[in-house]
C-alpha cells in the first residue's frame, strides 16, 4: 500500500511510500511532488487533506500565493479541491489594482459552473480569494496528471479574470 494512515483523528500519522509527511494532525499534509508519480487519486485516503510540497516531476506547480488543498473525492477518479489565494498589497505587481483584479477573478468563477464556496475578502494589507471545486476523470489517471490539470484550472481562472479587465471594444490603432 502506497499511503498508510495510522493513529486517531486528532493525532494522525501519514506515510507515503515509506516517507512520513509533515503536516498538522488535522491536515493538510505536505505531499512532496516527487512522490506523486506512483500514486493515483484513489490511493489517497478520503479523510486526509494534502497540499503539494514543491513542484511536480514535470515541473508543474502552484504559484506561491495559491494554497491548494486536495483530498480524495467520493468518486474513484475524483479529488475535492480548495483554493485560497492570498495577496499582499505591497507586493502586488499586476497591471490593474489588486482589488479590481481579484473582483474580476471572482466574477469569472461565478460565471462558470462547478465552483462553490466562492469568496473574496479585501484588507488594507492582505486580500484573499477562495473557491472550491471537484476535479473528476472517467478514465484512469495518475495523481501527477490530475494535479497538472488542477494547476491548469487554477491558472485558467486567473487568466479569465484578468482578461475581463481589458476593454473588448474601443478605438482601433494604426
Buried (B, 14 or more C-beta within 10 A) or exposed (E): EBBEBEEEEEEBEBBBBEEEBEBEEEBBBBBBBBBBEEBBBBBBBEEBBBBBBEBBEBEBBBEEBBBBBBBBBEEEBBBBBBBBBBBEBEEBEEEEEBBEBBBBBBBBBEEEEEBEEBEBEBEEEBBBBBBBBBBBBEEEBBBBBBBBBBBEBBBEBBEBBBEBBEEEEEEEEE
